[in-house]
Amino acid sequence: MPATPHIEKHFTASAAVRDVVIGMSDGLTVPFALAAGLSGAAAANRIVITAGFAELAAGAIAMGLGGYLAARADREHYETEHAREVSETETKPAQEREEVAEVFRGYGLSDEQMKPILDTISADRGRWVDFMMRFELGLEEPDPRRALRSALTIGASYIFGGLIPLVPYMLTATVGIGLAFSAILTALALFGFGTIKARLTGTRPWRGGLQTLAIGGLAAIAAFAIARLIA
């Protein structure tokens, strides 16, 4: 009787999800906090909308640029460390072999068990360097297209998230009504987004939803209260 194949399902899009989480989280909370703060100062709907869109543009550019620079820094760090490991395997091969051996000792292998493994790995310089990058330094080679992709993903997610709290102000006549509908819509979006994020990352959906809702709600309440005190 044929055995049932063992299929493991792992989530592998962590980098893309991280970018969406960064963009959406700030996109939902910052524009809503700004709109709530302006509403607390009794501003007109058009002022809230104008300020909200200005913040969306500035925030998307700043967040996207931040994501781009962070991804570029990761790539440059990897390349620097890779060049150093290549140099050390050429100039200090015995020391580098010992560093590989230390990795396997951590898994309980004896010197006799390690010798054929060390010989195999050190026979191919590219494989040797890749092993050191991954298991000594804990670095995976970044996708060369990651920087631009990260910038666009974060920026687009920020804009998408930021539009949610602003739409009610475009469809209502007064700031008070706009704020009420914006709060409801943003709360639902925050909870839904937190739930989806939790499902993707393997944590409890309700906890992720409540945490995201709490963070966004506290930011909006603080902005609203400060604006009312100043106005």
mmCIF file of the C-alpha atoms, coordinates in Angstrom:
data_MODEL
# 
_entry.id   MODEL 
# 
loop_
_atom_site.group_PDB 
_atom_site.id 
_atom_site.type_symbol 
_atom_site.label_atom_id 
_atom_site.label_alt_id 
_atom_site.label_comp_id 
_atom_site.label_asym_id 
_atom_site.label_entity_id 
_atom_site.label_seq_id 
_atom_site.pdbx_PDB_ins_code 
_atom_site.Cartn_x 
_atom_site.Cartn_y 
_atom_site.Cartn_z 
_atom_site.occupancy 
_atom_site.B_iso_or_equiv 
_atom_site.pdbx_formal_charge 
_atom_site.auth_seq_id 
_atom_site.auth_comp_id 
_atom_site.auth_asym_id 
_atom_site.auth_atom_id 
_atom_site.pdbx_PDB_model_num 
ATOM 1   C CA . MET A 1 1   ? 0.000   0.000  0.000  1.00 0.00 ? 1   MET A CA 1 
ATOM 2   C CA . PRO A 1 2   ? 1.590   3.319  -1.069 1.00 0.00 ? 2   PRO A CA 1 
ATOM 3   C CA . ALA A 1 3   ? 2.495   5.682  1.734  1.00 0.00 ? 3   ALA A CA 1 
ATOM 4   C CA . THR A 1 4   ? 0.844   9.069  1.875  1.00 0.00 ? 4   THR A CA 1 
ATOM 5   C CA . PRO A 1 5   ? 3.438   11.690 0.909  1.00 0.00 ? 5   PRO A CA 1 
ATOM 6   C CA . HIS A 1 6   ? 4.392   14.100 3.676  1.00 0.00 ? 6   HIS A CA 1 
ATOM 7   C CA . ILE A 1 7   ? 3.821   17.623 2.448  1.00 0.00 ? 7   ILE A CA 1 
ATOM 8   C CA . GLU A 1 8   ? 4.950   20.534 4.589  1.00 0.00 ? 8   GLU A CA 1 
ATOM 9   C CA . LYS A 1 9   ? 3.416   23.934 4.095  1.00 0.00 ? 9   LYS A CA 1 
ATOM 10  C CA . HIS A 1 10  ? 5.590   26.864 5.044  1.00 0.00 ? 10  HIS A CA 1 
ATOM 11  C CA . PHE A 1 11  ? 4.965   30.544 4.610  1.00 0.00 ? 11  PHE A CA 1 
ATOM 12  C CA . THR A 1 12  ? 7.725   31.867 2.327  1.00 0.00 ? 12  THR A CA 1 
ATOM 13  C CA . ALA A 1 13  ? 6.613   35.403 1.440  1.00 0.00 ? 13  ALA A CA 1 
ATOM 14  C CA . SER A 1 14  ? 7.762   36.983 4.693  1.00 0.00 ? 14  SER A CA 1 
ATOM 15  C CA . ALA A 1 15  ? 9.606   39.886 3.034  1.00 0.00 ? 15  ALA A CA 1 
ATOM 16  C CA . ALA A 1 16  ? 6.617   40.935 0.921  1.00 0.00 ? 16  ALA A CA 1 
ATOM 17  C CA . VAL A 1 17  ? 4.231   40.551 3.844  1.00 0.00 ? 17  VAL A CA 1 
ATOM 18  C CA . ARG A 1 18  ? 6.553   42.612 6.033  1.00 0.00 ? 18  ARG A CA 1 
ATOM 19  C CA . ASP A 1 19  ? 6.448   45.418 3.475  1.00 0.00 ? 19  ASP A CA 1 
ATOM 20  C CA . VAL A 1 20  ? 2.659   45.293 3.260  1.00 0.00 ? 20  VAL A CA 1 
ATOM 21  C CA . VAL A 1 21  ? 2.386   45.258 7.048  1.00 0.00 ? 21  VAL A CA 1 
ATOM 22  C CA . ILE A 1 22  ? 4.685   48.280 7.372  1.00 0.00 ? 22  ILE A CA 1 
ATOM 23  C CA . GLY A 1 23  ? 2.827   50.248 4.712  1.00 0.00 ? 23  GLY A CA 1 
ATOM 24  C CA . MET A 1 24  ? -0.709  49.303 5.716  1.00 0.00 ? 24  MET A CA 1 
ATOM 25  C CA . SER A 1 25  ? -0.142  49.718 9.454  1.00 0.00 ? 25  SER A CA 1 
ATOM 26  C CA . ASP A 1 26  ? 1.187   53.246 9.123  1.00 0.00 ? 26  ASP A CA 1 
ATOM 27  C CA . GLY A 1 27  ? -1.237  54.049 6.304  1.00 0.00 ? 27  GLY A CA 1 
ATOM 28  C CA . LEU A 1 28  ? -4.220  53.183 8.472  1.00 0.00 ? 28  LEU A CA 1 
ATOM 29  C CA . THR A 1 29  ? -3.011  54.800 11.688 1.00 0.00 ? 29  THR A CA 1 
ATOM 30  C CA . VAL A 1 30  ? -1.183  57.995 10.698 1.00 0.00 ? 30  VAL A CA 1 
ATOM 31  C CA . PRO A 1 31  ? -3.763  59.540 8.303  1.00 0.00 ? 31  PRO A CA 1 
ATOM 32  C CA . PHE A 1 32  ? -6.594  58.533 10.635 1.00 0.00 ? 32  PHE A CA 1 
ATOM 33  C CA . ALA A 1 33  ? -4.807  60.087 13.617 1.00 0.00 ? 33  ALA A CA 1 
ATOM 34  C CA . LEU A 1 34  ? -4.246  63.246 11.566 1.00 0.00 ? 34  LEU A CA 1 
ATOM 35  C CA . ALA A 1 35  ? -7.876  63.367 10.433 1.00 0.00 ? 35  ALA A CA 1 
ATOM 36  C CA . ALA A 1 36  ? -9.107  62.744 13.974 1.00 0.00 ? 36  ALA A CA 1 
ATOM 37  C CA . GLY A 1 37  ? -6.839  65.465 15.295 1.00 0.00 ? 37  GLY A CA 1 
ATOM 38  C CA . LEU A 1 38  ? -8.057  67.983 12.737 1.00 0.00 ? 38  LEU A CA 1 
ATOM 39  C CA . SER A 1 39  ? -11.634 66.954 13.474 1.00 0.00 ? 39  SER A CA 1 
ATOM 40  C CA . GLY A 1 40  ? -10.983 67.654 17.134 1.00 0.00 ? 40  GLY A CA 1 
ATOM 41  C CA . ALA A 1 41  ? -9.968  71.173 16.161 1.00 0.00 ? 41  ALA A CA 1 
ATOM 42  C CA . ALA A 1 42  ? -13.328 71.617 14.394 1.00 0.00 ? 42  ALA A CA 1 
ATOM 43  C CA . ALA A 1 43  ? -11.793 71.860 10.947 1.00 0.00 ? 43  ALA A CA 1 
ATOM 44  C CA . ALA A 1 44  ? -13.933 71.728 7.810  1.00 0.00 ? 44  ALA A CA 1 
ATOM 45  C CA . ASN A 1 45  ? -14.120 68.525 5.781  1.00 0.00 ? 45  ASN A CA 1 
ATOM 46  C CA . ARG A 1 46  ? -12.110 70.028 2.941  1.00 0.00 ? 46  ARG A CA 1 
ATOM 47  C CA . ILE A 1 47  ? -9.270  70.881 5.316  1.00 0.00 ? 47  ILE A CA 1 
ATOM 48  C CA . VAL A 1 48  ? -9.207  67.339 6.668  1.00 0.00 ? 48  VAL A CA 1 
ATOM 49  C CA . ILE A 1 49  ? -9.232  65.925 3.128  1.00 0.00 ? 49  ILE A CA 1 
ATOM 50  C CA . THR A 1 50  ? -6.545  68.301 1.850  1.00 0.00 ? 50  THR A CA 1 
ATOM 51  C CA . ALA A 1 51  ? -4.278  67.683 4.820  1.00 0.00 ? 51  ALA A CA 1 
ATOM 52  C CA . GLY A 1 52  ? -4.936  63.958 4.614  1.00 0.00 ? 52  GLY A CA 1 
ATOM 53  C CA . PHE A 1 53  ? -3.933  63.725 0.954  1.00 0.00 ? 53  PHE A CA 1 
ATOM 54  C CA . ALA A 1 54  ? -0.848  65.854 1.561  1.00 0.00 ? 54  ALA A CA 1 
ATOM 55  C CA . GLU A 1 55  ? 0.158   63.513 4.357  1.00 0.00 ? 55  GLU A CA 1 
ATOM 56  C CA . LEU A 1 56  ? -0.572  60.469 2.179  1.00 0.00 ? 56  LEU A CA 1 
ATOM 57  C CA . ALA A 1 57  ? 1.767   61.729 -0.538 1.00 0.00 ? 57  ALA A CA 1 
ATOM 58  C CA . ALA A 1 58  ? 4.546   62.675 1.876  1.00 0.00 ? 58  ALA A CA 1 
ATOM 59  C CA . GLY A 1 59  ? 4.130   59.526 3.942  1.00 0.00 ? 59  GLY A CA 1 
ATOM 60  C CA . ALA A 1 60  ? 4.115   57.177 0.950  1.00 0.00 ? 60  ALA A CA 1 
ATOM 61  C CA . ILE A 1 61  ? 7.277   58.746 -0.455 1.00 0.00 ? 61  ILE A CA 1 
ATOM 62  C CA . ALA A 1 62  ? 9.051   58.733 2.903  1.00 0.00 ? 62  ALA A CA 1 
ATOM 63  C CA . MET A 1 63  ? 8.011   55.174 3.747  1.00 0.00 ? 63  MET A CA 1 
ATOM 64  C CA . GLY A 1 64  ? 8.838   53.885 0.267  1.00 0.00 ? 64  GLY A CA 1 
ATOM 65  C CA . LEU A 1 65  ? 12.232  55.577 0.312  1.00 0.00 ? 65  LEU A CA 1 
ATOM 66  C CA . GLY A 1 66  ? 12.902  54.133 3.749  1.00 0.00 ? 66  GLY A CA 1 
ATOM 67  C CA . GLY A 1 67  ? 12.078  50.646 2.492  1.00 0.00 ? 67  GLY A CA 1 
ATOM 68  C CA . TYR A 1 68  ? 14.306  51.143 -0.551 1.00 0.00 ? 68  TYR A CA 1 
ATOM 69  C CA . LEU A 1 69  ? 17.276  52.297 1.521  1.00 0.00 ? 69  LEU A CA 1 
ATOM 70  C CA . ALA A 1 70  ? 16.817  49.485 4.048  1.00 0.00 ? 70  ALA A CA 1 
ATOM 71  C CA . ALA A 1 71  ? 16.785  46.856 1.281  1.00 0.00 ? 71  ALA A CA 1 
ATOM 72  C CA . ARG A 1 72  ? 19.825  48.449 -0.361 1.00 0.00 ? 72  ARG A CA 1 
ATOM 73  C CA . ALA A 1 73  ? 21.654  48.420 2.965  1.00 0.00 ? 73  ALA A CA 1 
ATOM 74  C CA . ASP A 1 74  ? 20.876  44.705 3.375  1.00 0.00 ? 74  ASP A CA 1 
ATOM 75  C CA . ARG A 1 75  ? 22.238  44.008 -0.095 1.00 0.00 ? 75  ARG A CA 1 
ATOM 76  C CA . GLU A 1 76  ? 25.407  46.041 0.473  1.00 0.00 ? 76  GLU A CA 1 
ATOM 77  C CA . HIS A 1 77  ? 25.988  44.370 3.834  1.00 0.00 ? 77  HIS A CA 1 
ATOM 78  C CA . TYR A 1 78  ? 25.645  40.930 2.236  1.00 0.00 ? 78  TYR A CA 1 
ATOM 79  C CA . GLU A 1 79  ? 28.056  41.809 -0.574 1.00 0.00 ? 79  GLU A CA 1 
ATOM 80  C CA . THR A 1 80  ? 30.638  43.177 1.872  1.00 0.00 ? 80  THR A CA 1 
ATOM 81  C CA . GLU A 1 81  ? 30.497  40.078 4.053  1.00 0.00 ? 81  GLU A CA 1 
ATOM 82  C CA . HIS A 1 82  ? 30.559  37.795 0.994  1.00 0.00 ? 82  HIS A CA 1 
ATOM 83  C CA . ALA A 1 83  ? 33.711  39.470 -0.321 1.00 0.00 ? 83  ALA A CA 1 
ATOM 84  C CA . ARG A 1 84  ? 35.326  39.111 3.105  1.00 0.00 ? 84  ARG A CA 1 
ATOM 85  C CA . GLU A 1 85  ? 34.497  35.402 3.275  1.00 0.00 ? 85  GLU A CA 1 
ATOM 86  C CA . VAL A 1 86  ? 35.884  34.826 -0.231 1.00 0.00 ? 86  VAL A CA 1 
ATOM 87  C CA . SER A 1 87  ? 39.110  36.537 0.799  1.00 0.00 ? 87  SER A CA 1 
ATOM 88  C CA . GLU A 1 88  ? 39.393  34.548 4.025  1.00 0.00 ? 88  GLU A CA 1 
ATOM 89  C CA . THR A 1 89  ? 38.873  31.187 2.306  1.00 0.00 ? 89  THR A CA 1 
ATOM 90  C CA . GLU A 1 90  ? 41.804  32.127 0.059  1.00 0.00 ? 90  GLU A CA 1 
ATOM 91  C CA . THR A 1 91  ? 44.142  33.557 2.698  1.00 0.00 ? 91  THR A CA 1 
ATOM 92  C CA . LYS A 1 92  ? 43.089  31.598 5.828  1.00 0.00 ? 92  LYS A CA 1 
ATOM 93  C CA . PRO A 1 93  ? 41.733  28.247 4.600  1.00 0.00 ? 93  PRO A CA 1 
ATOM 94  C CA . ALA A 1 94  ? 42.650  26.328 7.774  1.00 0.00 ? 94  ALA A CA 1 
ATOM 95  C CA . GLN A 1 95  ? 40.886  28.850 9.989  1.00 0.00 ? 95  GLN A CA 1 
ATOM 96  C CA . GLU A 1 96  ? 37.837  28.837 7.747  1.00 0.00 ? 96  GLU A CA 1 
ATOM 97  C CA . ARG A 1 97  ? 37.692  25.027 7.798  1.00 0.00 ? 97  ARG A CA 1 
ATOM 98  C CA . GLU A 1 98  ? 37.781  25.187 11.572 1.00 0.00 ? 98  GLU A CA 1 
ATOM 99  C CA . GLU A 1 99  ? 34.857  27.615 11.552 1.00 0.00 ? 99  GLU A CA 1 
ATOM 100 C CA . VAL A 1 100 ? 32.888  25.156 9.430  1.00 0.00 ? 100 VAL A CA 1 
ATOM 101 C CA . ALA A 1 101 ? 33.826  22.404 11.870 1.00 0.00 ? 101 ALA A CA 1 
ATOM 102 C CA . GLU A 1 102 ? 32.526  24.506 14.777 1.00 0.00 ? 102 GLU A CA 1 
ATOM 103 C CA . VAL A 1 103 ? 29.140  24.671 13.089 1.00 0.00 ? 103 VAL A CA 1 
ATOM 104 C CA . PHE A 1 104 ? 28.942  20.877 12.852 1.00 0.00 ? 104 PHE A CA 1 
ATOM 105 C CA . ARG A 1 105 ? 30.237  20.395 16.392 1.00 0.00 ? 105 ARG A CA 1 
ATOM 106 C CA . GLY A 1 106 ? 27.213  22.344 17.485 1.00 0.00 ? 106 GLY A CA 1 
ATOM 107 C CA . TYR A 1 107 ? 25.104  19.559 15.955 1.00 0.00 ? 107 TYR A CA 1 
ATOM 108 C CA . GLY A 1 108 ? 27.028  16.851 17.826 1.00 0.00 ? 108 GLY A CA 1 
ATOM 109 C CA . LEU A 1 109 ? 29.253  15.535 15.013 1.00 0.00 ? 109 LEU A CA 1 
ATOM 110 C CA . SER A 1 110 ? 32.684  14.144 15.857 1.00 0.00 ? 110 SER A CA 1 
ATOM 111 C CA . ASP A 1 111 ? 35.903  15.072 14.041 1.00 0.00 ? 111 ASP A CA 1 
ATOM 112 C CA . GLU A 1 112 ? 35.864  11.747 12.191 1.00 0.00 ? 112 GLU A CA 1 
ATOM 113 C CA . GLN A 1 113 ? 32.297  12.290 11.033 1.00 0.00 ? 113 GLN A CA 1 
ATOM 114 C CA . MET A 1 114 ? 33.061  15.851 9.965  1.00 0.00 ? 114 MET A CA 1 
ATOM 115 C CA . LYS A 1 115 ? 36.186  15.211 7.907  1.00 0.00 ? 115 LYS A CA 1 
ATOM 116 C CA . PRO A 1 116 ? 34.505  13.993 4.673  1.00 0.00 ? 116 PRO A CA 1 
ATOM 117 C CA . ILE A 1 117 ? 31.930  16.783 5.009  1.00 0.00 ? 117 ILE A CA 1 
ATOM 118 C CA . LEU A 1 118 ? 34.653  19.415 5.441  1.00 0.00 ? 118 LEU A CA 1 
ATOM 119 C CA . ASP A 1 119 ? 36.566  18.019 2.470  1.00 0.00 ? 119 ASP A CA 1 
ATOM 120 C CA . THR A 1 120 ? 33.451  18.140 0.290  1.00 0.00 ? 120 THR A CA 1 
ATOM 121 C CA . ILE A 1 121 ? 32.482  21.665 1.277  1.00 0.00 ? 121 ILE A CA 1 
ATOM 122 C CA . SER A 1 122 ? 35.988  23.156 1.024  1.00 0.00 ? 122 SER A CA 1 
ATOM 123 C CA . ALA A 1 123 ? 36.557  21.547 -2.391 1.00 0.00 ? 123 ALA A CA 1 
ATOM 124 C CA . ASP A 1 124 ? 34.104  24.027 -3.939 1.00 0.00 ? 124 ASP A CA 1 
ATOM 125 C CA . ARG A 1 125 ? 34.890  27.643 -2.999 1.00 0.00 ? 125 ARG A CA 1 
ATOM 126 C CA . GLY A 1 126 ? 31.475  28.938 -3.980 1.00 0.00 ? 126 GLY A CA 1 
ATOM 127 C CA . ARG A 1 127 ? 29.691  26.316 -1.890 1.00 0.00 ? 127 ARG A CA 1 
ATOM 128 C CA . TRP A 1 128 ? 32.165  26.923 0.946  1.00 0.00 ? 128 TRP A CA 1 
ATOM 129 C CA . VAL A 1 129 ? 31.491  30.654 1.004  1.00 0.00 ? 129 VAL A CA 1 
ATOM 130 C CA . ASP A 1 130 ? 27.732  30.129 0.746  1.00 0.00 ? 130 ASP A CA 1 
ATOM 131 C CA . PHE A 1 131 ? 27.889  27.764 3.720  1.00 0.00 ? 131 PHE A CA 1 
ATOM 132 C CA . MET A 1 132 ? 29.772  30.319 5.809  1.00 0.00 ? 132 MET A CA 1 
ATOM 133 C CA . MET A 1 133 ? 27.383  33.102 4.845  1.00 0.00 ? 133 MET A CA 1 
ATOM 134 C CA . ARG A 1 134 ? 24.364  31.081 5.858  1.00 0.00 ? 134 ARG A CA 1 
ATOM 135 C CA . PHE A 1 135 ? 25.501  29.125 8.880  1.00 0.00 ? 135 PHE A CA 1 
ATOM 136 C CA . GLU A 1 136 ? 28.247  31.305 10.369 1.00 0.00 ? 136 GLU A CA 1 
ATOM 137 C CA . LEU A 1 137 ? 26.791  34.742 9.682  1.00 0.00 ? 137 LEU A CA 1 
ATOM 138 C CA . GLY A 1 138 ? 23.120  33.847 9.285  1.00 0.00 ? 138 GLY A CA 1 
ATOM 139 C CA . LEU A 1 139 ? 22.815  35.796 6.020  1.00 0.00 ? 139 LEU A CA 1 
ATOM 140 C CA . GLU A 1 140 ? 20.741  34.838 2.980  1.00 0.00 ? 140 GLU A CA 1 
ATOM 141 C CA . GLU A 1 141 ? 21.504  36.441 -0.367 1.00 0.00 ? 141 GLU A CA 1 
ATOM 142 C CA . PRO A 1 142 ? 18.971  39.250 -0.929 1.00 0.00 ? 142 PRO A CA 1 
ATOM 143 C CA . ASP A 1 143 ? 17.020  39.473 -4.153 1.00 0.00 ? 143 ASP A CA 1 
ATOM 144 C CA . PRO A 1 144 ? 18.707  42.191 -6.275 1.00 0.00 ? 144 PRO A CA 1 
ATOM 145 C CA . ARG A 1 145 ? 15.230  43.504 -7.189 1.00 0.00 ? 145 ARG A CA 1 
ATOM 146 C CA . ARG A 1 146 ? 14.164  43.666 -3.568 1.00 0.00 ? 146 ARG A CA 1 
ATOM 147 C CA . ALA A 1 147 ? 14.921  47.379 -3.025 1.00 0.00 ? 147 ALA A CA 1 
ATOM 148 C CA . LEU A 1 148 ? 12.623  48.700 -5.758 1.00 0.00 ? 148 LEU A CA 1 
ATOM 149 C CA . ARG A 1 149 ? 9.953   46.096 -5.028 1.00 0.00 ? 149 ARG A CA 1 
ATOM 150 C CA . SER A 1 150 ? 10.031  46.966 -1.332 1.00 0.00 ? 150 SER A CA 1 
ATOM 151 C CA . ALA A 1 151 ? 9.719   50.690 -2.020 1.00 0.00 ? 151 ALA A CA 1 
ATOM 152 C CA . LEU A 1 152 ? 6.738   50.234 -4.333 1.00 0.00 ? 152 LEU A CA 1 
ATOM 153 C CA . THR A 1 153 ? 5.008   47.739 -2.030 1.00 0.00 ? 153 THR A CA 1 
ATOM 154 C CA . ILE A 1 154 ? 5.366   49.896 1.082  1.00 0.00 ? 154 ILE A CA 1 
ATOM 155 C CA . GLY A 1 155 ? 4.352   53.074 -0.737 1.00 0.00 ? 155 GLY A CA 1 
ATOM 156 C CA . ALA A 1 156 ? 1.306   51.500 -2.391 1.00 0.00 ? 156 ALA A CA 1 
ATOM 157 C CA . SER A 1 157 ? 0.222   49.833 0.854  1.00 0.00 ? 157 SER A CA 1 
ATOM 158 C CA . TYR A 1 158 ? 0.538   53.127 2.688  1.00 0.00 ? 158 TYR A CA 1 
ATOM 159 C CA . ILE A 1 159 ? -1.660  54.915 0.157  1.00 0.00 ? 159 ILE A CA 1 
ATOM 160 C CA . PHE A 1 160 ? -4.244  52.135 0.144  1.00 0.00 ? 160 PHE A CA 1 
ATOM 161 C CA . GLY A 1 161 ? -4.403  52.060 3.930  1.00 0.00 ? 161 GLY A CA 1 
ATOM 162 C CA . GLY A 1 162 ? -4.484  55.848 4.195  1.00 0.00 ? 162 GLY A CA 1 
ATOM 163 C CA . LEU A 1 163 ? -7.432  56.227 1.844  1.00 0.00 ? 163 LEU A CA 1 
ATOM 164 C CA . ILE A 1 164 ? -9.685  54.185 4.136  1.00 0.00 ? 164 ILE A CA 1 
ATOM 165 C CA . PRO A 1 165 ? -10.000 56.783 6.940  1.00 0.00 ? 165 PRO A CA 1 
ATOM 166 C CA . LEU A 1 166 ? -10.266 59.672 4.446  1.00 0.00 ? 166 LEU A CA 1 
ATOM 167 C CA . VAL A 1 167 ? -13.082 58.335 2.254  1.00 0.00 ? 167 VAL A CA 1 
ATOM 168 C CA . PRO A 1 168 ? -15.862 59.061 4.812  1.00 0.00 ? 168 PRO A CA 1 
ATOM 169 C CA . TYR A 1 169 ? -14.878 62.748 4.884  1.00 0.00 ? 169 TYR A CA 1 
ATOM 170 C CA . MET A 1 170 ? -15.355 62.886 1.112  1.00 0.00 ? 170 MET A CA 1 
ATOM 171 C CA . LEU A 1 171 ? -18.863 61.426 1.348  1.00 0.00 ? 171 LEU A CA 1 
ATOM 172 C CA . THR A 1 172 ? -20.269 63.327 4.339  1.00 0.00 ? 172 THR A CA 1 
ATOM 173 C CA . ALA A 1 173 ? -21.247 66.928 4.915  1.00 0.00 ? 173 ALA A CA 1 
ATOM 174 C CA . THR A 1 174 ? -19.800 67.636 8.366  1.00 0.00 ? 174 THR A CA 1 
ATOM 175 C CA . VAL A 1 175 ? -16.615 66.850 10.233 1.00 0.00 ? 175 VAL A CA 1 
ATOM 176 C CA . GLY A 1 176 ? -18.473 65.133 13.075 1.00 0.00 ? 176 GLY A CA 1 
ATOM 177 C CA . ILE A 1 177 ? -20.258 62.677 10.797 1.00 0.00 ? 177 ILE A CA 1 
ATOM 178 C CA . GLY A 1 178 ? -17.095 62.126 8.788  1.00 0.00 ? 178 GLY A CA 1 
ATOM 179 C CA . LEU A 1 179 ? -15.140 61.366 11.948 1.00 0.00 ? 179 LEU A CA 1 
ATOM 180 C CA . ALA A 1 180 ? -17.769 58.907 13.193 1.00 0.00 ? 180 ALA A CA 1 
ATOM 181 C CA . PHE A 1 181 ? -17.857 56.932 9.933  1.00 0.00 ? 181 PHE A CA 1 
ATOM 182 C CA . SER A 1 182 ? -14.082 57.199 9.569  1.00 0.00 ? 182 SER A CA 1 
ATOM 183 C CA . ALA A 1 183 ? -13.598 55.758 13.045 1.00 0.00 ? 183 ALA A CA 1 
ATOM 184 C CA . ILE A 1 184 ? -15.924 52.830 12.355 1.00 0.00 ? 184 ILE A CA 1 
ATOM 185 C CA . LEU A 1 185 ? -14.449 52.071 8.958  1.00 0.00 ? 185 LEU A CA 1 
ATOM 186 C CA . THR A 1 186 ? -10.862 52.376 10.172 1.00 0.00 ? 186 THR A CA 1 
ATOM 187 C CA . ALA A 1 187 ? -11.558 50.212 13.224 1.00 0.00 ? 187 ALA A CA 1 
ATOM 188 C CA . LEU A 1 188 ? -12.975 47.475 11.005 1.00 0.00 ? 188 LEU A CA 1 
ATOM 189 C CA . ALA A 1 189 ? -10.044 47.798 8.614  1.00 0.00 ? 189 ALA A CA 1 
ATOM 190 C CA . LEU A 1 190 ? -7.488  47.676 11.438 1.00 0.00 ? 190 LEU A CA 1 
ATOM 191 C CA . PHE A 1 191 ? -9.065  44.607 12.977 1.00 0.00 ? 191 PHE A CA 1 
ATOM 192 C CA . GLY A 1 192 ? -9.432  42.881 9.600  1.00 0.00 ? 192 GLY A CA 1 
ATOM 193 C CA . PHE A 1 193 ? -5.892  43.721 8.585  1.00 0.00 ? 193 PHE A CA 1 
ATOM 194 C CA . GLY A 1 194 ? -4.525  42.504 11.904 1.00 0.00 ? 194 GLY A CA 1 
ATOM 195 C CA . THR A 1 195 ? -6.474  39.258 11.554 1.00 0.00 ? 195 THR A CA 1 
ATOM 196 C CA . ILE A 1 196 ? -5.178  38.606 8.033  1.00 0.00 ? 196 ILE A CA 1 
ATOM 197 C CA . LYS A 1 197 ? -1.621  39.427 9.077  1.00 0.00 ? 197 LYS A CA 1 
ATOM 198 C CA . ALA A 1 198 ? -1.894  37.019 12.001 1.00 0.00 ? 198 ALA A CA 1 
ATOM 199 C CA . ARG A 1 199 ? -3.212  34.220 9.788  1.00 0.00 ? 199 ARG A CA 1 
ATOM 200 C CA . LEU A 1 200 ? -0.360  34.661 7.338  1.00 0.00 ? 200 LEU A CA 1 
ATOM 201 C CA . THR A 1 201 ? 2.279   34.679 10.047 1.00 0.00 ? 201 THR A CA 1 
ATOM 202 C CA . GLY A 1 202 ? 0.786   31.753 11.968 1.00 0.00 ? 202 GLY A CA 1 
ATOM 203 C CA . THR A 1 203 ? -0.390  33.554 15.122 1.00 0.00 ? 203 THR A CA 1 
ATOM 204 C CA . ARG A 1 204 ? -3.856  33.795 16.623 1.00 0.00 ? 204 ARG A CA 1 
ATOM 205 C CA . PRO A 1 205 ? -6.098  35.869 14.318 1.00 0.00 ? 205 PRO A CA 1 
ATOM 206 C CA . TRP A 1 206 ? -8.205  37.484 17.037 1.00 0.00 ? 206 TRP A CA 1 
ATOM 207 C CA . ARG A 1 207 ? -5.124  38.538 18.983 1.00 0.00 ? 207 ARG A CA 1 
ATOM 208 C CA . GLY A 1 208 ? -3.500  40.044 15.905 1.00 0.00 ? 208 GLY A CA 1 
ATOM 209 C CA . GLY A 1 209 ? -6.701  41.919 15.082 1.00 0.00 ? 209 GLY A CA 1 
ATOM 210 C CA . LEU A 1 210 ? -7.091  43.316 18.581 1.00 0.00 ? 210 LEU A CA 1 
ATOM 211 C CA . GLN A 1 211 ? -3.442  44.367 18.815 1.00 0.00 ? 211 GLN A CA 1 
ATOM 212 C CA . THR A 1 212 ? -3.576  46.225 15.509 1.00 0.00 ? 212 THR A CA 1 
ATOM 213 C CA . LEU A 1 213 ? -6.885  47.843 16.465 1.00 0.00 ? 213 LEU A CA 1 
ATOM 214 C CA . ALA A 1 214 ? -5.520  48.917 19.848 1.00 0.00 ? 214 ALA A CA 1 
ATOM 215 C CA . ILE A 1 215 ? -2.415  50.542 18.356 1.00 0.00 ? 215 ILE A CA 1 
ATOM 216 C CA . GLY A 1 216 ? -4.375  52.473 15.730 1.00 0.00 ? 216 GLY A CA 1 
ATOM 217 C CA . GLY A 1 217 ? -7.069  53.459 18.212 1.00 0.00 ? 217 GLY A CA 1 
ATOM 218 C CA . LEU A 1 218 ? -4.607  54.794 20.769 1.00 0.00 ? 218 LEU A CA 1 
ATOM 219 C CA . ALA A 1 219 ? -2.831  56.879 18.121 1.00 0.00 ? 219 ALA A CA 1 
ATOM 220 C CA . ALA A 1 220 ? -6.114  58.410 16.943 1.00 0.00 ? 220 ALA A CA 1 
ATOM 221 C CA . ILE A 1 221 ? -7.389  59.083 20.465 1.00 0.00 ? 221 ILE A CA 1 
ATOM 222 C CA . ALA A 1 222 ? -4.124  60.794 21.410 1.00 0.00 ? 222 ALA A CA 1 
ATOM 223 C CA . ALA A 1 223 ? -4.190  62.997 18.305 1.00 0.00 ? 223 ALA A CA 1 
ATOM 224 C CA . PHE A 1 224 ? -7.846  63.886 18.825 1.00 0.00 ? 224 PHE A CA 1 
ATOM 225 C CA . ALA A 1 225 ? -7.328  64.757 22.504 1.00 0.00 ? 225 ALA A CA 1 
ATOM 226 C CA . ILE A 1 226 ? -4.258  66.913 21.819 1.00 0.00 ? 226 ILE A CA 1 
ATOM 227 C CA . ALA A 1 227 ? -6.052  68.805 19.071 1.00 0.00 ? 227 ALA A CA 1 
ATOM 228 C CA . ARG A 1 228 ? -9.049  69.483 21.339 1.00 0.00 ? 228 ARG A CA 1 
ATOM 229 C CA . LEU A 1 229 ? -6.760  70.789 24.104 1.00 0.00 ? 229 LEU A CA 1 
ATOM 230 C CA . ILE A 1 230 ? -4.890  73.095 21.736 1.00 0.00 ? 230 ILE A CA 1 
ATOM 231 C CA . ALA A 1 231 ? -7.955  74.368 19.840 1.00 0.00 ? 231 ALA A CA 1 
# 
